[in-house]
């Protein structure tokens, strides 16, 4: 470490508790900013040894190239699709995230979305606010005895599975990295993807966006689903092929969707939003104060430990 210490840039108005972490280290100077555009961030990044971002800020190849002192990139959250991992690796920059901090918030949001789309709660709310009283038109479906398919049984997927057991749902799961024993501890039965797709009444995805998971749910998968299935995505936009979903909503193959994430964010005017029996939220699954504080503190501690002691954890990619 030099006599001047390390400079860390915290973007996206990250929780102040992250700044408090750095105050415990005399050799680190934190700087807090809002969400900057690419030009602003490129002009600023050269003065910093580490940068921490939430989801709004994109760390592109160009921004990484301008980071002459940059050693670490931290994501206050789990998903790192807003960071050019390959470009960082080429420059010897380590990318780290904060897994687990927003698990409960995202799982609870998923449960809420399942209930909302099953019982048509947002649609009923809109109608009654418009002084329309039509109980017959707003009949939903029960969860009791239905089958929930969980694609991705990581931290969030497991918490969703556990919670849906309280609604007496049968839970199937797909995850190549999870054993049958681990799935069983979450109350899920591990099956092949084809069986989950064919037998589930509700399907929720909990995987990151990679080349392998992009359009994981598309026309072929939808064609194998039950008629009137419900599809939930509170994971990452792009995992579900939105154009295929629009077609299936139009035919009634899919009865309704509940999405918190989108292929393009913000999504603008999407044909998805034309379907009344669906629920949409603006990527707020992890946006509780509780979760934002937890992930902010965790990534701040991770970056501080890496800078001061060269101790690495939660590394997304190793060089």
N, C-alpha and C positions, 0 to 999 in steps of 0.2 A: 504493500500500500504506500502511496506517495504521501508527502506531508500535507497535501491539500485534501486527502481523503477521497471518498467515492461520492459521486452524484447519482441520485436515482430520480427518474421522472415518473410521476404517478398521474395517469390520464383519467379521463372519463369521470371526474369528480368522485374518485374512489372514497370509500368510507374513511373518515378521519382517524379511525382506530389504526389504520395502516401507518399513518404518519407517526402515531404514538409509538409504534414498534420501533421505527427508525430513530426516535429520540433517545432510545436506550443505548444507541451505538454512537460514540463520539466521532467515529471516522466516517459516518454516512450523513450526507446532506440531502433530504428529500425536497422535491419541488412538485407541487400539485397544480394541475391544469385541468381544464374541461376536455371536451372532445374536440380535437384539432383536425383540420383537413390535412390532406397529404402534404401540401406545400408548407404549411406551418410546422408540421411535425418534422419534415425533412430538414428545415432550417434550424430546428432546435435540437435534434437528436444527437448531433455531434459533440455536445458538451456533457453527455451522460454515459455512465458506465453500465446502467441497467434501466430498463423501462418496464413499467407494469401497466397493463391495459385490461379493460373489461371488453364486452362484445362490440361496442360501437366503433372503436378504433381499429383500423386495419394496418397491420405492420407488413408492408409490401417489400418486394425486392429493392425498390428504389430507396425506401426509407432505411432499410438495413444497410444499403450501400453508403448512406450518408452518416451512419453511426460509427464514426472513426474510433471511438473509445468503447463502443458497446460490447459487453461481455455476456450479459444475461437479458432474456426477455421473459417476463412473468405474466401469466394470464390469471386474473382474479376470477377463477371459474374453472370449468373442466374443458370445454370445447376450444380447440386451437385452430379452427378453420379460418379465422381472421388473421392468422400469422403465417407467413411464408416460411415453413419449416425447412424446406430444401435450401433456400437462400441463406437462412441463418446458419445451417450446418456448413455450407460452403465458406462462410466467413469465420467459422470457429466460435459461433455464438450459441450458448446453451439456452434452450427453451424449456420452461418449467410451468406447471399449472398448479391448481389448488383443488385436487379431487376430494370429494366427500363433504365439503362445506355447504353445498347447496342440495345435497341429496334429499333431505326431508322436504324442503320447500318444493322441489320439482315433483317428488312423489305425491305430495298432498295435492298439488295443482292437477296432476294427472287424474287422481281419484275424483277431484271436483269436476273435471272435464267429462269423465265417464258418466257420472251422475247427471250432469247437465244435458248431455246429448241423449241419454237414455230416456229422461223424463221431460225433455223439451223445455227446460226451465227458461232459457233466455227468450225463446219464442213466446212462451206464455207471458213473460214479463212485458214484452213489447206490446202484445195484444191488449192486456188489461190496462196498460198505460194509455192505450188508444181508445179506451172505453168499449172494448170488444170482449164479450163474455161468451166463449164458445168452448165448453168443456169437452165436447165430443171430438172436435178437431185437434185437440191437444193431447190425445192419449199417447202415453209413452210405453216403455217396456220395463219389466222388472229385471233386476240383476240376479235374483235368487235362482240358483240352479243353472244359470247360463255358464258358458265356457268363455274364459278370458285367455287369449293368446298373448304371451309376453315375448317379444322378439328382442333379445338382449337382456341377460339376467345379471347385469352388473349391479353397482350400488343402488341406482334408482329403480331398476327393474325388480330387484329383490324386495325393496320397500313397497313398491306398488303391489307385488304379488301377496305379500303378507297382509297388507291392508284390505285387499279385495276378498280375502278369505272370510273376513268379518261379514261380508255380504252373501256368504254361502255360494260363492262362485267356484267353479272348477277351473284350476289354473294350469295351462300348458305353457311350456317355455322352450325356446330355442336359443342355444348359446354354445358354440364349439369349444369354449374355454372353461366351461362349468361342468363338474361331475354330476352324476345323478344324485349322489348323496348331498352335495351342496344345494342343488335345486330342491331336493326334498326338505331341507331345513327351512327353505323359504315357502314351503307349502305348494311347490310347483312340480309337475311331472315333466321331465325332459323328453322331448319327442323330436322327430325330424320336422324340418320346416314345412314339408308338404302336408303332413298330418295336422300341424297347427293351423295352417292356412285353411284346410278343408273343414276342420271341426269347430273352429272358434266362432262365437257369436259377436265378440268384441276382440279387436286386435290392437295392441298398443306397442309402439316401437321405442326402444331405449338403447340405441347404438349411436356411435359417433359417425360423422360423415367422412368416408374415405372412398378411394376408387372402388373398393369392393362393396361398399354399402350404398353407393349412389344408385338411386332408383331401385332399391331393394324390393319395394312394393310397386309393381307396374302392371301392365295389362295382363300378362300371363298369370301372375299371382292372383289378381282380382278375379279373373275368370274361374279360378279354382275355389274361390270363397263361397260361403253360403249366400243365398239370396237374402238381402236385408241385413247384411253385416254392418257393424259400426267400426270405424277406423280412427284411431287416436294417435297423434304425433306431437309429443312434447319434448322431443329429443333434438333433432337437427333437420332444418329444411334441406331438401334434396334427397333425403332417404326415401321419401315417398314421391312418386311421379305424379305431380299435381294435375297434369293434363289427363292422365289415365283416370285419376279420381273424378275429375269433372265429368268425363264420359260415363263413368259408372254411377255417379249420382243422377245423371240424366235418365238412365235406364231403370234406376231403382235397385240395381245390383247392390250398391252401397246405400244403406238407409240414411246414414248421416256420418259426418266426420267432426272431429274435435281437434283443431290444430292450434298450437301455440307458436310454431316455427314454420318458415316458408323458404322456398328456393331463392327468392330475392326478398331482402328486407330493407326498408319496408316494401310490402308486396304491391302497393298501388291498387288499382281497381282490377281485381282478379275475378274471373268467372266462378271461382270457388264460392265467392260470397253471395252468389245469386240463389244458392240453395237454402231454403228456410229451415230445414231440419238439421242444421249444423251449428257448431259453436266455434268462435274464433277469438283468440286473445293475442296481444302484440308481444310475444316472446317475453313473458313475465313469469314463467314457471319458477325461476330462481330469484325473482325480484322481491323478496321480502327483506326487511331490514335485518332480520336475524341472519339470513343466508349471506347477504352482502357483507356484513361485518365479519362473519366467519371466514369467507374466502379472502377478504382483504387482509385480515390478520395473518392467515396462513401463508399467503404468497409473500407478504412483507417479511415474515420470519424466514421463509425459504430463501429469498433474495439476500437478506442480511447475512444469513449463515454462509451462503455461497461467496459473497464478497469478502467477508471478514475472516472466514475460516476455511474457505474452499471445500465446504461440505455440501454435497449435492443431494437433493431428494426431489421426488415428483418430476423427474426429468422426462420430457416428452420424447426427446431424441438424444442419443449420445453420439459424440463426434467420432 
